[in-house]
Structures are given as structure tokens and as C-alpha cells.
């Protein structure tokens, strides 16, 4: 049971971190050129969503209605379902990148663990991958 809670906590932290990254990125994105100029950030967020959120959800079998408390500040949390958390992270990532089909496709490849996922993974140091 402790391992389950630890994994759930790691999932919640990954969701919170990705929400913050998306909040910081959003003001910089106005058009397709802005998306392309920030593509590395988009790809990194997609990778951390895949590893930190989707892989854990799949591994632990969290259902879409499972409740989770997402850290949003030092002493603040936000209660959400897994489905809502995915919408707030991966859904938002997809929506933000939609104006640039090339970047959006690579994001999808990362999220689906296709070739782009492994290219990104090979660039990220093991020490950082272990912290996701």
C-alpha cells in the first residue's frame, strides 16, 4: 500500500510541475512561430508527461475517476480526477501546440512512445530521468 501511495504522490507532483511549466510557457505562445521557437520546451514537457504521468497511470491502473491531490504551491493543493489532471496537462499541451502541425506531431510521437520519444530520452541525462 505504501508503494501505491508513493507512486500516486509522484504522479501528483509530476502533474503539478507540468502544469506550472505550461503556465510559464503559455504567455510566450501567440502563433506557430512561437511554438517552433519553443519546441524543445514542448518536447521536454511531452516527455515528462509521458514518463511522470502516463507511464505511472498505466503501471498502477489509476482509473479516470480516481481522485488525486495536485501540489500547486508550497502549502496548496488542488483536488482533481485523473481524467481532469490529464486534461490540465496533456490536453493543454496538445491545445497549445496545435497551431504548429510539425511540433504537434512530434509531441504525439513522444506521448505515444514512438521514435521521437526515444530520441528525446537519449538526450536527457539519466540523473534527470530518474527524478521525473
C-alpha positions as MATLAB code, in Angstrom:
seq = 'XXXXXXXXXXXXXXXXXXXXXXXXXXXXXXXXXXXXXXXXXXXXXXXXXXXXXXXXXXXXXXXXXXXXXXXXXXXXXXXXXXXXXXXXXXXXXXXXXXXXXXXXXXXXXXXXXXXXXXXXXXXXXXXXXXXX';
ca = [
       0.000    0.000    0.000;
       2.883    2.401    0.777;
       4.348    1.876   -2.696;
       0.959    2.659   -4.247;
       0.743    5.944   -2.295;
       4.348    6.797   -3.183;
       3.619    6.287   -6.885;
       0.413    8.307   -6.589;
       2.339   11.114   -4.904;
       4.997   11.061   -7.646;
       2.234   11.224  -10.248;
       0.638   14.204   -8.482;
       3.982   16.015   -8.269;
       4.644   15.397  -11.982;
       1.204   16.785  -12.819;
       1.824   19.871  -10.683;
       5.254   20.510  -12.213;
       3.938   20.156  -15.752;
       1.008   22.465  -15.007;
       3.494   25.074  -13.783;
       5.696   24.656  -16.865;
       2.665   25.096  -19.120;
       1.604   28.201  -17.165;
       5.072   29.690  -17.683;
       5.117   28.784  -21.384;
       1.600   29.997  -22.261;
       2.351   33.765  -22.351;
       5.197   33.135  -24.823;
       2.948   31.360  -27.350;
       0.983   33.546  -29.734;
       1.466   31.889  -33.109;
       3.021   28.940  -34.905;
       6.464   30.562  -34.987;
       6.422   30.900  -31.178;
       5.624   27.214  -30.873;
       8.523   26.311  -33.152;
      10.891   28.655  -31.287;
       9.998   26.879  -28.035;
       9.805   23.366  -29.461;
      12.477   21.951  -27.117;
      10.410   23.050  -24.124;
       7.298   21.488  -25.659;
       9.163   18.228  -26.287;
      10.562   18.160  -22.762;
       7.101   18.704  -21.286;
       5.702   15.950  -23.513;
       8.439   13.596  -22.326;
       7.868   14.385  -18.642;
       4.113   13.938  -19.159;
       4.737   10.540  -20.743;
       7.140    9.299  -18.071;
       5.839   11.086  -14.998;
       2.120   10.842  -15.658;
       1.031    8.407  -18.372;
       3.535    5.647  -17.573;
       2.608    5.759  -13.886;
      -1.109    5.780  -14.616;
      -0.725    2.757  -16.878;
       1.610    0.945  -14.465;
      -0.601    1.457  -11.415;
      -4.003    1.212  -13.068;
      -5.388    4.521  -11.855;
      -8.843    4.913  -13.379;
     -10.076    8.183  -14.879;
     -12.282    8.927  -11.859;
      -9.556    8.275   -9.287;
      -9.043   11.411   -7.138;
      -5.625   12.948   -6.749;
      -4.299   15.959   -4.834;
      -2.014   18.028   -7.067;
       0.525   20.310   -5.374;
       0.047   23.858   -6.688;
       2.200   25.792   -4.243;
       4.144   25.426   -1.042;
       1.078   24.651    1.067;
      -1.642   24.431   -1.556;
      -3.126   21.503   -3.413;
      -5.856   21.058   -5.959;
      -8.121   18.033   -5.923;
      -8.824   16.569   -9.344;
      -9.636   13.302  -11.003;
      -7.030   11.554  -13.117;
      -9.072   12.490  -16.217;
      -9.079   16.175  -15.216;
      -5.364   16.069  -14.442;
      -4.642   14.630  -17.887;
      -6.759   17.376  -19.434;
      -4.901   20.066  -17.449;
      -1.528   18.772  -18.615;
      -1.544   16.660  -21.757;
      -4.752   18.174  -23.111;
      -3.400   21.654  -22.589;
      -0.041   20.720  -24.139;
      -1.812   19.408  -27.229;
      -4.015   22.507  -27.477;
      -1.075   24.893  -27.099;
       0.947   23.152  -29.814;
      -1.924   22.665  -32.273;
      -1.067   25.783  -34.322;
       2.163   24.128  -35.472;
       1.411   20.717  -37.020;
       5.074   19.699  -37.171;
       5.678   20.268  -33.458;
       2.256   18.835  -32.573;
       3.081   15.601  -34.435;
       6.388   15.180  -32.637;
       4.605   15.759  -29.317;
       2.145   13.000  -30.236;
       5.046   10.702  -31.120;
       6.611   11.379  -27.729;
       3.340   10.792  -25.897;
       2.788    7.540  -27.839;
       6.385    6.370  -27.214;
       7.231    6.357  -30.884;
      10.631    7.216  -32.366;
      10.696   10.830  -31.120;
      10.251    9.611  -27.535;
      13.455    7.590  -27.707;
      15.330   10.464  -29.362;
      14.384   12.770  -26.504;
      15.136   10.091  -23.920;
      18.655    9.643  -25.307;
      19.357   13.356  -24.782;
      18.080   13.624  -21.208;
      20.683   12.613  -18.614;
      19.866    9.520  -16.542;
      20.010   11.533  -13.312;
      17.205   13.803  -14.557;
      15.164   10.888  -15.933;
      15.287    9.219  -12.528;
      13.860   12.370  -10.893;
      10.784   12.516  -13.129;
];
